Amino acid sequence: MMLGKYFKKTVFRKEHTADGVVPEAPQGILKKCNACKGAIFTEDVKRNLYICPKCGNYFRVHAYRRIEFLLDDGSFEEWDQGMTAGNPLGFPGYEEKVRTLQERTGLTEAVVTGKGRINGMETVIGVCDGRFMMASMGEAVGEKITRAVERATKLSLPVILFACSGGARMQEGIVSLMQMAKTSAALKRHSDAGLLYVSVLTDPTTGGVTASWAMLGDIILAEPHALIGFAGPRVIEQTIGQKLPKGFQRAEFLVEHGFVDRILPREEAKEVLSEILRMHGKDIEVSSEVLTLGDGDVKRSLAAPETGEKTSAWDCVQKARKKDRPVGEDYIRELFPDFIEFHGDRLYGDDAAIIGGIASFDGTPVTVIAEAKGADTKENIRRNFGMPSPEGYRKALRLMKQAEKFHRPVLCFVDTSGAYCGIGAEERGQGQAIAENLMEMMTLNTPVITVLIGEGGSGGALALSVADRVWMLENAVYSVISPEGCASILWKDAGKADEAAQRLKLTARDALRLGIIEAIVPERELGQRGFYTLLADRLEKELRLLLGQPDLLARRYQRFRALGRPSVPAAE
């Protein structure tokens, strides 16, 4: 298979041999990379998944070649192979152009669809091929994708689509435009059936494909440096008369701005997609050992340690803020070794103060969300010292709604001094984002457990704590305001923070006594392997209880409804 226009041909000559013959590399064996300009062997590039072995530049991959290195050998069953484009507008020369491309590429159209297996897991797959009119979407492409999605829905299979397109096909005019609506409608039905759709964006993904099926995935992945955008860079520059910044509309730009879950290096594609399929492979099976809670069994303790030495509220605040205390990323690493992180709120950006993704936990697929401080100054700055912006809360809610769709429990780890209160956060709706979480989490139809692992500051903590179970570590704190803030407001003296801490009743024991939490997690081995083993064991047991619990939403509502009732009779 030739690499075509993505390489520049170069001829290499050596010194004359004794008989006067000038040896030359046979045409097509040696090429020049169009990125680093280095001389490379064509076969080396093919063996390297069409990546330049010298600079790592990605070359575009033919559809059948991508299928070959993604799917298990012999597992691919192609669908609608003979479907080809019509000429609905009678566009001059269009039919001849299509026939020429069919002869040159061996394809009938710009997308190949079918069914196959990735590491044994069955999926429907569609792969665009840029050689065929830059994989523009006309009626045949739209029809093939729609039929593939419809068959996937009927067969209850996930869908993986690899986008590579210049957009809608101009020669088919308004008929091409309608394919955007048609493919989107089919994917909505697939989603409503509770099925997984993974979209993989490759270079380039633009125009009507970006504005339809390419950006509708439950999970959206992108190859490194892929061009992704609605309008191409040349069109934008000509329209606004400005030079675009470096990296604009590239895959990494899309991750930063919240529209792509993660970058997918080509060499990792099969394993990452395999892991995603595995975690969405079947509904959660509740163990036969599950117990059903009775009405009176809402409050239970994890046997919080009663020692002779009582820790003051201010001491707890200091311990919760200690620099060497484990942070959210530590809990994810220790408890969820197969964790796959996803990024972005699909609206504006990605907030590093909240980490979210999917993992397996005791064999059960779960969604994991953690407020994340840093372990050092550099990391703290990157994560905004664990103070989330609206994008963080919206990312968390997006992942929770995804968990609900796929019947995954949600595990949240809270550690924040509070939501970020900067100008930008207010402009982008910090209060609205938190309020939306509080309302939506109350009706999230899947079990939710929250563990406060350090600071639990105000609404910034509550936004991830509307849960069926809320636990606190022994020296964690949970409060409406920081002790310093309280002292400054009430007594105009931040130096009285220790007194404010005592008055605020912000310790784990206070929260348990007030009915705010269900359990306290001992810290005797905090950060050690034994601590994480204990926590994992107790979380596993609690999940089994919740998965077998009837009336989950009603119980969650009553849990919060019962908090803080004044001692006056209700109105008739």
FIKE-89661 format. One line per field, with one value per residue (C-alpha): residue number from 1; y, z, x; residue in three letters. Coordinates in Angstrom, 2 decimals, decimal comma. Example, Ala and Ser with C-alpha at 12.3 -4.5 7.8 and 13.67 -1.06 7.14 Angstrom:
i [1/2]
yy [-4,50/-1,06]
zz [7,80/7,14]
xx [12,30/13,67]
aa [Ala/Ser]
***
This chain:
i [1/2/3/4/5/6/7/8/9/10/11/12/13/14/15/16/17/18/19/20/21/22/23/24/25/26/27/28/29/30/31/32/33/34/35/36/37/38/39/40/41/42/43/44/45/46/47/48/49/50/51/52/53/54/55/56/57/58/59/60/61/62/63/64/65/66/67/68/69/70/71/72/73/74/75/76/77/78/79/80/81/82/83/84/85/86/87/88/89/90/91/92/93/94/95/96/97/98/99/100/101/102/103/104/105/106/107/108/109/110/111/112/113/114/115/116/117/118/119/120/121/122/123/124/125/126/127/128/129/130/131/132/133/134/135/136/137/138/139/140/141/142/143/144/145/146/147/148/149/150/151/152/153/154/155/156/157/158/159/160/161/162/163/164/165/166/167/168/169/170/171/172/173/174/175/176/177/178/179/180/181/182/183/184/185/186/187/188/189/190/191/192/193/194/195/196/197/198/199/200/201/202/203/204/205/206/207/208/209/210/211/212/213/214/215/216/217/218/219/220/221/222/223/224/225/226/227/228/229/230/231/232/233/234/235/236/237/238/239/240/241/242/243/244/245/246/247/248/249/250/251/252/253/254/255/256/257/258/259/260/261/262/263/264/265/266/267/268/269/270/271/272/273/274/275/276/277/278/279/280/281/282/283/284/285/286/287/288/289/290/291/292/293/294/295/296/297/298/299/300/301/302/303/304/305/306/307/308/309/310/311/312/313/314/315/316/317/318/319/320/321/322/323/324/325/326/327/328/329/330/331/332/333/334/335/336/337/338/339/340/341/342/343/344/345/346/347/348/349/350/351/352/353/354/355/356/357/358/359/360/361/362/363/364/365/366/367/368/369/370/371/372/373/374/375/376/377/378/379/380/381/382/383/384/385/386/387/388/389/390/391/392/393/394/395/396/397/398/399/400/401/402/403/404/405/406/407/408/409/410/411/412/413/414/415/416/417/418/419/420/421/422/423/424/425/426/427/428/429/430/431/432/433/434/435/436/437/438/439/440/441/442/443/444/445/446/447/448/449/450/451/452/453/454/455/456/457/458/459/460/461/462/463/464/465/466/467/468/469/470/471/472/473/474/475/476/477/478/479/480/481/482/483/484/485/486/487/488/489/490/491/492/493/494/495/496/497/498/499/500/501/502/503/504/505/506/507/508/509/510/511/512/513/514/515/516/517/518/519/520/521/522/523/524/525/526/527/528/529/530/531/532/533/534/535/536/537/538/539/540/541/542/543/544/545/546/547/548/549/550/551/552/553/554/555/556/557/558/559/560/561/562/563/564/565/566/567/568/569/570/571/572]
yy [0,00/3,32/6,28/8,66/12,40/12,32/11,58/13,40/11,18/11,46/9,61/8,58/8,02/6,45/6,58/4,87/1,20/-0,32/-1,18/2,36/1,54/4,11/2,23/3,86/3,03/1,57/4,07/3,97/2,35/5,60/8,65/11,98/12,82/15,96/17,10/16,52/16,14/13,08/10,10/7,13/3,66/3,24/-0,23/1,09/3,61/0,98/-1,27/1,74/2,32/5,07/7,18/8,67/6,69/9,80/12,63/10,93/12,70/11,05/10,13/9,51/5,87/4,09/2,73/-0,97/-0,57/1,04/-1,74/-4,25/-3,01/-2,32/-5,39/-8,98/-11,03/-12,32/-10,72/-7,93/-8,30/-5,43/-3,96/-2,11/-2,51/-1,80/1,38/4,34/7,99/9,19/12,61/14,22/17,69/16,49/18,19/18,30/15,85/14,45/10,90/10,70/11,95/9,30/6,54/7,69/7,63/4,19/2,84/4,58/3,67/0,39/1,95/2,50/5,41/7,45/5,32/1,61/0,20/-3,18/-5,31/-6,81/-7,58/-5,71/-8,12/-10,37/-7,68/-7,14/-3,66/-1,89/0,23/2,88/4,34/7,29/7,27/10,66/9,48/9,54/13,22/13,98/11,75/14,41/13,36/12,86/10,71/7,43/8,23/9,44/6,37/3,91/5,48/5,66/2,01/0,92/2,78/1,39/-2,17/-1,59/-0,47/-3,55/-5,82/-3,92/-3,26/-0,28/1,92/3,27/5,79/7,18/10,60/12,10/14,55/17,84/18,22/18,06/17,16/20,27/18,35/16,97/20,34/20,42/16,62/16,39/18,85/16,63/13,78/15,76/15,50/11,89/10,54/12,54/11,16/7,58/8,18/9,64/6,42/4,41/6,52/6,23/2,46/2,86/1,93/3,25/5,45/6,28/8,93/9,06/12,24/12,03/14,56/16,44/16,47/19,58/21,06/19,19/16,03/17,99/19,59/16,22/12,65/13,30/15,37/13,31/10,51/9,44/9,41/11,56/10,76/12,43/11,50/13,80/17,12/16,30/19,33/19,57/22,42/23,50/26,05/25,36/27,65/29,19/30,07/31,64/33,68/34,95/35,78/37,63/38,89/37,64/35,12/32,21/31,30/28,28/25,06/26,54/23,83/21,03/18,04/19,36/22,69/20,79/18,94/22,19/23,78/20,91/19,23/16,09/13,54/12,65/12,31/8,80/7,91/5,51/2,88/2,81/2,82/-0,88/-1,28/1,90/1,12/-2,43/-1,16/1,23/-1,57/-3,86/-1,31/-0,90/-4,56/-5,46/-4,18/-4,45/-7,77/-7,49/-10,11/-12,77/-11,71/-8,28/-7,33/-5,02/-2,19/-1,73/1,67/2,24/1,36/4,59/5,69/3,35/3,97/2,48/2,03/5,43/5,02/6,20/7,04/8,64/11,68/14,04/16,11/19,73/21,18/23,48/20,53/18,74/21,80/21,83/18,10/18,35/21,00/19,27/19,36/15,67/14,50/12,19/14,05/12,97/11,67/9,39/7,78/7,19/5,65/3,33/2,29/2,21/0,95/0,74/4,28/6,07/9,84/11,92/15,67/18,60/19,94/20,02/23,71/25,77/24,07/21,41/22,08/20,30/20,90/18,00/14,64/12,34/9,10/5,42/2,38/-1,11/-1,57/-5,10/-6,14/-3,43/-0,55/2,77/6,47/8,15/11,90/13,61/17,18/17,40/19,43/19,10/17,30/20,21/23,91/23,40/20,85/22,97/25,90/23,67/22,39/25,84/24,53/22,24/25,09/24,11/26,49/26,06/23,84/21,38/21,01/20,72/18,09/16,16/16,35/15,26/12,18/11,45/11,60/9,28/6,94/6,97/6,01/3,01/2,03/2,73/3,74/7,04/7,42/11,00/12,14/15,66/17,87/21,60/24,80/25,92/26,74/29,23/32,78/34,57/36,97/34,38/31,83/34,33/35,29/31,64/30,91/29,42/29,55/28,14/25,26/24,27/24,63/22,41/19,70/19,81/19,39/16,78/14,64/14,38/12,58/10,64/7,11/5,25/4,82/7,68/7,52/10,56/10,45/13,71/13,10/16,52/19,88/20,09/23,75/25,09/24,70/23,71/20,46/20,01/20,08/16,54/15,40/14,99/11,25/8,15/7,81/10,51/9,48/11,55/10,67/11,00/14,34/15,75/18,84/19,91/23,43/26,23/28,53/28,43/29,19/32,24/33,53/32,97/34,77/37,70/38,13/37,57/39,07/41,00/39,09/36,21/35,42/33,82/31,04/28,34/29,51/29,70/26,14/24,95/26,89/25,69/21,99/21,04/17,79/14,29/13,44/16,59/15,71/12,16/13,39/15,89/13,21/14,94/11,84/8,11/7,03/8,04/6,41/5,85/7,43/5,32/4,15/7,14/6,92/3,38/0,31/-0,98/2,21/1,94/-1,77/-1,01/1,81/-0,29/-3,16/-0,91/0,88/-2,47/-3,63/-0,34/-0,47/-3,96/-2,72/0,24/-1,79/-4,00/-1,15/-0,42/3,15/4,64/8,10/8,32/7,36/9,91/12,61/11,68/11,63/15,35/16,18/15,10/17,44/20,61/20,48/23,17/22,00/23,50/21,67/21,50/23,62/21,86]
zz [0,00/-1,05/1,29/-1,56/-1,16/2,54/1,71/-0,64/-2,94/-2,80/-4,78/-3,15/-5,22/-4,12/-5,57/-8,93/-8,63/-10,44/-13,47/-13,71/-12,55/-10,29/-7,65/-6,82/-4,21/-6,07/-6,39/-3,38/-0,90/0,45/1,12/2,87/5,89/5,19/8,80/9,74/6,11/7,18/4,89/5,98/4,69/3,61/5,16/8,47/8,54/7,77/10,54/12,87/12,42/9,85/12,29/11,29/13,21/13,37/14,49/15,49/12,80/12,13/8,54/7,46/7,46/4,84/6,26/5,77/7,20/10,37/10,70/10,27/13,19/15,46/15,12/15,97/13,02/10,86/12,97/10,60/8,78/6,35/5,85/2,82/0,87/-2,52/-1,54/-3,67/-4,12/-6,43/-8,06/-6,52/-7,97/-11,35/-10,58/-13,71/-13,65/-10,22/-11,32/-13,33/-10,32/-8,09/-10,61/-10,91/-7,12/-6,89/-9,39/-7,73/-4,10/-4,36/-2,23/-3,25/-0,84/1,81/4,84/5,62/8,16/9,74/12,84/14,50/17,78/19,76/22,13/21,92/22,53/19,76/18,40/15,35/13,67/10,97/9,53/7,15/4,38/3,38/-0,08/-1,23/-1,69/1,67/3,26/2,72/3,79/1,06/1,06/0,80/3,73/5,83/4,91/5,70/9,11/9,89/8,92/11,00/14,07/13,55/13,31/16,41/18,26/17,14/18,14/21,42/20,43/21,04/18,15/17,42/14,57/13,27/11,77/9,04/6,86/5,05/5,93/3,89/0,21/-1,87/-5,04/-3,23/-1,82/0,61/0,45/1,98/4,71/5,71/6,53/9,62/11,01/9,92/11,54/14,73/14,99/14,68/17,41/19,71/19,41/20,07/23,17/24,41/24,27/26,84/24,41/24,15/21,34/21,11/18,60/17,54/15,76/13,30/11,02/9,74/11,19/10,01/8,80/8,91/10,32/13,30/13,71/13,81/14,55/15,30/18,41/19,83/21,47/25,05/24,95/22,45/21,74/19,32/17,74/18,60/16,73/14,64/13,07/14,50/13,88/12,28/9,93/8,57/9,61/6,14/6,08/9,55/8,68/5,47/7,30/10,31/8,74/11,63/11,92/14,12/17,17/17,06/17,96/17,31/16,47/17,13/19,29/22,33/21,98/22,03/25,22/26,90/25,92/27,20/24,01/23,87/26,66/25,99/23,40/21,96/20,72/17,80/19,40/22,43/20,49/20,58/24,30/25,35/23,23/24,55/28,15/27,41/25,83/28,78/31,28/29,27/28,41/30,54/33,21/36,79/38,36/42,02/44,19/45,76/49,09/48,91/51,92/51,75/54,26/56,47/56,96/60,21/58,94/57,26/59,85/60,46/61,66/60,42/64,04/64,39/66,77/70,30/71,75/75,02/73,22/71,82/68,80/68,87/65,95/65,06/65,17/62,66/60,39/60,52/59,81/56,94/55,35/55,88/52,79/53,03/53,37/50,49/47,76/45,32/42,75/45,40/46,14/42,45/41,90/44,92/44,64/40,85/38,96/35,63/35,88/32,54/32,93/30,84/30,37/29,72/30,33/26,58/27,03/27,74/29,25/31,37/35,05/36,53/40,05/39,40/38,06/36,56/34,65/34,73/36,39/37,70/41,42/42,76/39,24/39,01/36,51/38,39/37,69/39,87/40,55/42,84/43,82/43,39/45,22/44,27/46,10/45,46/44,59/40,82/40,86/43,24/40,84/37,92/39,93/41,33/44,87/44,56/44,09/41,16/38,54/36,89/34,24/36,94/38,38/34,90/33,96/37,12/36,36/32,75/33,96/36,57/33,95/31,81/34,81/35,17/31,52/31,89/35,40/37,02/40,68/41,35/43,89/44,82/46,83/48,21/49,25/48,67/50,66/48,48/44,95/43,14/43,55/40,73/38,17/35,39/37,57/38,28/34,62/33,66/36,30/39,38/41,44/38,64/38,09/41,78/41,94/38,87/40,54/43,73/41,82/39,33/41,88/43,93/41,01/39,74/39,34/40,36/43,76/44,88/47,71/48,73/50,96/52,41/52,52/53,66/53,59/52,84/52,16/51,71/48,40/46,68/48,66/48,74/44,91/44,98/48,23/47,42/47,87/49,32/51,73/52,88/54,87/56,40/57,29/60,98/60,65/57,69/58,18/56,66/57,10/55,68/55,76/56,73/60,39/59,30/57,23/60,04/62,57/60,21/59,57/63,11/65,20/62,62/63,84/61,76/64,72/66,43/63,81/66,45/68,39/65,18/64,32/67,65/67,24/63,67/64,71/61,60/62,69/61,55/65,00/64,91/61,45/62,51/65,59/63,49/60,96/58,14/57,46/57,95/58,85/59,94/58,35/60,80/59,84/61,84/58,66/56,45/53,14/53,77/51,84/54,79/54,88/51,21/51,61/54,54/52,68/49,53/51,51/53,18/49,96/48,21/50,95/50,90/47,13/47,34/49,90/47,77/44,57/46,29/47,87/46,66/46,32/46,00/44,95/47,62/50,31/49,07/49,13/52,66/53,77/53,01/53,80/57,39/57,96/59,97/60,58/63,04/66,04/64,90/63,54/59,78/58,16/57,21]
xx [0,00/1,53/1,73/0,90/1,10/1,95/5,58/7,88/9,90/13,67/16,37/19,65/22,83/26,10/29,61/30,16/31,04/34,02/31,92/30,56/27,00/25,36/23,28/19,94/17,33/14,34/11,49/9,13/11,53/12,98/10,87/11,22/9,08/7,08/7,57/11,24/12,44/14,40/14,96/12,85/12,08/8,47/8,25/9,59/6,77/4,16/5,47/5,42/1,67/2,32/4,31/7,66/10,32/12,53/10,24/6,97/4,95/1,59/0,75/-2,81/-3,85/-5,91/-9,17/-8,45/-4,94/-6,33/-8,88/-6,07/-4,02/-7,02/-9,20/-8,40/-7,19/-10,02/-12,76/-13,84/-17,15/-17,68/-21,13/-22,58/-19,36/-20,92/-22,77/-21,71/-22,61/-25,36/-25,45/-28,54/-27,78/-26,58/-23,26/-21,05/-18,15/-19,02/-19,78/-16,57/-14,58/-16,12/-15,36/-11,74/-11,32/-12,90/-10,38/-7,44/-8,24/-10,15/-12,91/-16,50/-16,91/-15,07/-15,97/-15,64/-18,12/-18,67/-18,36/-15,30/-13,54/-10,90/-9,13/-12,14/-14,78/-17,30/-17,93/-19,31/-16,65/-16,51/-13,30/-13,04/-10,43/-9,04/-7,97/-11,60/-12,52/-10,91/-13,56/-16,19/-19,69/-22,24/-25,37/-23,45/-21,15/-24,09/-26,14/-23,33/-22,71/-26,43/-26,98/-23,99/-25,30/-28,82/-27,49/-25,38/-28,51/-30,41/-27,51/-26,87/-23,26/-20,98/-19,90/-16,41/-16,11/-12,80/-13,37/-11,21/-13,03/-13,05/-16,74/-19,92/-19,53/-20,17/-21,06/-24,12/-25,18/-28,12/-28,47/-25,01/-26,02/-28,93/-26,54/-25,50/-29,02/-29,51/-26,35/-26,99/-30,53/-29,30/-26,71/-29,39/-31,40/-28,25/-27,56/-31,14/-30,71/-27,91/-25,14/-21,58/-20,31/-16,60/-15,53/-11,87/-10,82/-7,94/-6,29/-8,24/-11,76/-13,58/-16,85/-20,14/-18,57/-17,23/-20,65/-22,43/-21,40/-17,72/-18,46/-21,32/-19,35/-19,89/-16,10/-14,20/-10,55/-8,13/-4,84/-1,92/-1,80/-4,89/-6,59/-10,12/-12,54/-15,79/-14,21/-10,75/-7,88/-7,55/-11,25/-11,03/-7,96/-9,55/-12,79/-11,40/-8,17/-6,02/-3,21/-4,22/-2,10/0,19/-1,61/-5,06/-7,64/-5,18/-6,16/-4,30/-6,13/-9,45/-8,48/-7,48/-10,78/-12,91/-14,13/-11,98/-11,59/-7,97/-5,21/-4,96/-1,46/-1,81/0,41/-1,93/-5,18/-5,99/-5,31/-7,10/-10,16/-10,09/-10,10/-12,97/-14,99/-14,23/-15,52/-18,72/-19,11/-22,09/-24,38/-23,20/-24,05/-25,03/-23,38/-25,61/-24,11/-25,73/-27,84/-30,83/-30,81/-33,81/-35,43/-33,59/-30,15/-29,14/-26,58/-23,65/-20,11/-16,87/-15,90/-14,26/-11,34/-11,89/-8,51/-7,64/-6,23/-8,85/-7,84/-9,04/-10,98/-8,07/-5,66/-7,92/-7,84/-4,05/-3,82/-6,30/-4,07/-0,71/1,48/2,40/-1,19/-2,28/-4,18/-6,87/-4,40/-2,85/-6,21/-6,87/-3,44/-3,70/-7,34/-7,87/-4,79/-6,67/-8,08/-8,60/-8,82/-11,22/-11,07/-13,35/-16,84/-17,78/-18,56/-15,48/-12,45/-10,83/-10,21/-7,21/-8,60/-10,98/-9,81/-12,45/-12,63/-13,55/-12,01/-12,73/-13,27/-13,60/-14,63/-17,29/-16,96/-17,11/-16,80/-14,19/-14,09/-11,58/-10,90/-7,16/-4,57/-0,93/1,85/4,24/4,09/4,27/1,48/-0,58/-0,39/-1,43/-4,40/-5,25/-4,61/-7,63/-10,13/-12,37/-13,75/-17,17/-15,57/-14,51/-17,99/-19,49/-16,93/-17,81/-21,53/-20,97/-19,13/-21,80/-24,55/-22,48/-22,16/-25,94/-26,38/-24,07/-25,25/-21,87/-21,63/-19,87/-17,05/-16,08/-13,07/-13,37/-10,47/-10,89/-10,73/-13,64/-14,70/-12,46/-13,74/-11,89/-13,35/-13,36/-15,14/-17,91/-18,17/-18,61/-21,24/-19,60/-22,78/-24,89/-22,47/-22,55/-26,34/-26,74/-24,64/-26,70/-29,96/-28,78/-26,92/-30,11/-31,78/-28,75/-30,08/-26,93/-25,22/-22,95/-20,39/-18,34/-15,27/-13,92/-10,18/-8,95/-10,67/-14,37/-14,89/-18,40/-20,29/-17,08/-17,17/-20,95/-21,02/-19,55/-21,18/-24,86/-24,43/-26,07/-23,16/-20,77/-17,69/-14,92/-11,37/-10,67/-8,88/-10,79/-12,97/-16,28/-17,58/-19,68/-16,63/-12,97/-12,19/-10,18/-13,10/-15,55/-13,34/-12,81/-16,54/-17,88/-15,09/-13,08/-10,04/-8,62/-6,38/-9,37/-9,47/-8,89/-11,94/-13,97/-12,99/-14,32/-17,57/-18,17/-18,28/-16,33/-14,65/-15,61/-17,00/-19,14/-20,44/-21,27/-23,13/-25,10/-26,05/-24,15/-22,04/-22,47/-18,95/-15,46/-12,42/-9,51/-6,18/-3,76/-1,97/-2,82/-0,98/0,26/-0,77/-2,78/-4,84/-5,85/-6,60/-8,92/-10,65/-11,07/-12,56/-15,11/-16,01/-16,55/-18,92/-20,80/-21,19/-22,66/-25,16/-26,18/-26,45/-28,99/-30,92/-34,45/-35,79/-32,31/-33,50/-36,20/-33,69/-31,16/-33,83/-34,88/-31,25/-30,90/-34,53/-33,95/-30,99/-31,52/-35,28/-36,41/-38,43/-41,75/-44,79/-45,17/-47,87/-51,06]
aa [Met/Met/Leu/Gly/Lys/Tyr/Phe/Lys/Lys/Thr/Val/Phe/Arg/Lys/Glu/His/Thr/Ala/Asp/Gly/Val/Val/Pro/Glu/Ala/Pro/Gln/Gly/Ile/Leu/Lys/Lys/Cys/Asn/Ala/Cys/Lys/Gly/Ala/Ile/Phe/Thr/Glu/Asp/Val/Lys/Arg/Asn/Leu/Tyr/Ile/Cys/Pro/Lys/Cys/Gly/Asn/Tyr/Phe/Arg/Val/His/Ala/Tyr/Arg/Arg/Ile/Glu/Phe/Leu/Leu/Asp/Asp/Gly/Ser/Phe/Glu/Glu/Trp/Asp/Gln/Gly/Met/Thr/Ala/Gly/Asn/Pro/Leu/Gly/Phe/Pro/Gly/Tyr/Glu/Glu/Lys/Val/Arg/Thr/Leu/Gln/Glu/Arg/Thr/Gly/Leu/Thr/Glu/Ala/Val/Val/Thr/Gly/Lys/Gly/Arg/Ile/Asn/Gly/Met/Glu/Thr/Val/Ile/Gly/Val/Cys/Asp/Gly/Arg/Phe/Met/Met/Ala/Ser/Met/Gly/Glu/Ala/Val/Gly/Glu/Lys/Ile/Thr/Arg/Ala/Val/Glu/Arg/Ala/Thr/Lys/Leu/Ser/Leu/Pro/Val/Ile/Leu/Phe/Ala/Cys/Ser/Gly/Gly/Ala/Arg/Met/Gln/Glu/Gly/Ile/Val/Ser/Leu/Met/Gln/Met/Ala/Lys/Thr/Ser/Ala/Ala/Leu/Lys/Arg/His/Ser/Asp/Ala/Gly/Leu/Leu/Tyr/Val/Ser/Val/Leu/Thr/Asp/Pro/Thr/Thr/Gly/Gly/Val/Thr/Ala/Ser/Trp/Ala/Met/Leu/Gly/Asp/Ile/Ile/Leu/Ala/Glu/Pro/His/Ala/Leu/Ile/Gly/Phe/Ala/Gly/Pro/Arg/Val/Ile/Glu/Gln/Thr/Ile/Gly/Gln/Lys/Leu/Pro/Lys/Gly/Phe/Gln/Arg/Ala/Glu/Phe/Leu/Val/Glu/His/Gly/Phe/Val/Asp/Arg/Ile/Leu/Pro/Arg/Glu/Glu/Ala/Lys/Glu/Val/Leu/Ser/Glu/Ile/Leu/Arg/Met/His/Gly/Lys/Asp/Ile/Glu/Val/Ser/Ser/Glu/Val/Leu/Thr/Leu/Gly/Asp/Gly/Asp/Val/Lys/Arg/Ser/Leu/Ala/Ala/Pro/Glu/Thr/Gly/Glu/Lys/Thr/Ser/Ala/Trp/Asp/Cys/Val/Gln/Lys/Ala/Arg/Lys/Lys/Asp/Arg/Pro/Val/Gly/Glu/Asp/Tyr/Ile/Arg/Glu/Leu/Phe/Pro/Asp/Phe/Ile/Glu/Phe/His/Gly/Asp/Arg/Leu/Tyr/Gly/Asp/Asp/Ala/Ala/Ile/Ile/Gly/Gly/Ile/Ala/Ser/Phe/Asp/Gly/Thr/Pro/Val/Thr/Val/Ile/Ala/Glu/Ala/Lys/Gly/Ala/Asp/Thr/Lys/Glu/Asn/Ile/Arg/Arg/Asn/Phe/Gly/Met/Pro/Ser/Pro/Glu/Gly/Tyr/Arg/Lys/Ala/Leu/Arg/Leu/Met/Lys/Gln/Ala/Glu/Lys/Phe/His/Arg/Pro/Val/Leu/Cys/Phe/Val/Asp/Thr/Ser/Gly/Ala/Tyr/Cys/Gly/Ile/Gly/Ala/Glu/Glu/Arg/Gly/Gln/Gly/Gln/Ala/Ile/Ala/Glu/Asn/Leu/Met/Glu/Met/Met/Thr/Leu/Asn/Thr/Pro/Val/Ile/Thr/Val/Leu/Ile/Gly/Glu/Gly/Gly/Ser/Gly/Gly/Ala/Leu/Ala/Leu/Ser/Val/Ala/Asp/Arg/Val/Trp/Met/Leu/Glu/Asn/Ala/Val/Tyr/Ser/Val/Ile/Ser/Pro/Glu/Gly/Cys/Ala/Ser/Ile/Leu/Trp/Lys/Asp/Ala/Gly/Lys/Ala/Asp/Glu/Ala/Ala/Gln/Arg/Leu/Lys/Leu/Thr/Ala/Arg/Asp/Ala/Leu/Arg/Leu/Gly/Ile/Ile/Glu/Ala/Ile/Val/Pro/Glu/Arg/Glu/Leu/Gly/Gln/Arg/Gly/Phe/Tyr/Thr/Leu/Leu/Ala/Asp/Arg/Leu/Glu/Lys/Glu/Leu/Arg/Leu/Leu/Leu/Gly/Gln/Pro/Asp/Leu/Leu/Ala/Arg/Arg/Tyr/Gln/Arg/Phe/Arg/Ala/Leu/Gly/Arg/Pro/Ser/Val/Pro/Ala/Ala/Glu]
***
